[in-house]
Structures are given as C-alpha cells and as structure tokens.
Amino acid sequence: MSSSGSRQFLVCHACVFVFLCTVLLAAQPRIAQSRQVVISHVNVVPMDAEHVLNDRTVVVENGKIAKISEGEVPAAKDALVIDGRGKYLMPGLADSACASIFFR
C-alpha cells in the first residue's frame, strides 16, 4: 500500500471511530445530558478567531455550552468537574473526503 493509500486508510478508520463514538454518546439517556459539566483551566480553540483563549472555564448544561469565562465558575453540587490544565478544547471536526468513500 502506498503512503497516500495508507494515510487514507487511517483517516477513514479514524472517521469510522469518531462516528461510532458519536452514535454511542447520542444513545445515552437524556438524564445523563442534564448533568452540568465544568471544564476548568482549559485552552479553548474557537473557530471564529485566529488565537487560543487561554485558561478558560467552560460550562456545559443540557448537552450545550452554556458559558465560557475567564475566571472560576461555581459548579452545581452534582456537576462533573474536569481539570483541563495543559489541554485544548475545540469543536469536533470531520473529514468530508472520508465520508465520500462510503457513499460512492
């Protein structure tokens, strides 16, 4: 297999993995999605800017981003708190070229 063929093979398998993870996460009960998730001290990579927002706190409520702030945010009593120090948070991206292989 050529290097471009093996790269395409790996990319497609990665796409399948992401798709399966998405399906599994979507299958979780709505109760789990209602739990507040707080990711603190994370570097956020926005898609509408050319820079990284360093050391932010991201609050997710009902499966959607509710707040991105510079300081600490009080978490709900039953919230899942994730320490994001040294980590980056960005929107999920998909390779559209990979999907076309499955639908030829």
N, C-alpha and C positions, 0 to 999 in steps of 0.2 A: 504494500500500500504506500502511495506517495505521501510526502509530508503534508500536502494540502488535503489529500484524502483522509489521512489520519486526524488532521485538525477538524475537518468537517464531521468525521465520525464522533470525536469527543464533544464537539459543540452540540450535535444532535442528541447525544446521550445526556448532556447537561440539561438541554431543553426538556427532555422527557422527565428527568428527575425533578426539575422545577415544576412541571405540570402536575406530576403525581403529588408532590408536596402541597401544591395549591388545592388539589382535589381533597386531600386528606384534611387540610385545615378548614376548608369550607364545610366539610362534613361534621365538624364539631358542633355540639349543641349550642343554641343561642345563649344559654345561661353562661357558658364559659366566655362568650364575647362580651357580656355585660360587665365583667370584672375589669376594673381600672388597671392599666399597665403604665408604669412610670419608668422611663429610661433616663437615668441621670448622668451628667458629666459626659455626654456623647458628642462627637463631632458630626454635625448634620451637613450633608451634601445636597443642597437644593438644586433642582433642575432649572430654575429661573434666574440663577446668578452664577457668576464666574469665580466664586470663592466659597470657602468652607466656613460654616458657622460653628466656631469652636466652643466647647464646654457648655452645651445646652441641656435643658431638661425637656423631654418630650412626653406628653401625657396622651394616652390612647384610651378613649372611652367608647363603649359600644362598637368596637372594631374600627373606629375612625380617629385620626389625630385631632385632639381637642385643643391642644396648646403646645407651643414651643416657646420656651422662655430662657432667659439668661441665668436666672437665679434658681434657687431651690423652690420646689412647688410642694405644698403639703399633699401627701398621698392619702387616699381613703384607707380605712382600717384594714380592709381585706385586699388591698392592691398588691399586685405583683410588681416589686421594685427591682429593676435591673441596673447594675452598675456598668455604665458604658465607657469607663475611663480607658483611653487609648484605642477606642473603637470608632467606627464610622457608621452612620445610618443614612441610607439613601433609598429612593423608590426602587421597587423591583423593576428590572429591565428584562426584556425578552428579545431574542434574535429572530427577527421576522423571516430571515432566509432559511432558518431551520424548519419553520412551520411549513414552508412551501414544499419541502421534501416529502412530507406526509400526505400532501393533497395533490400530487401530480396525477 
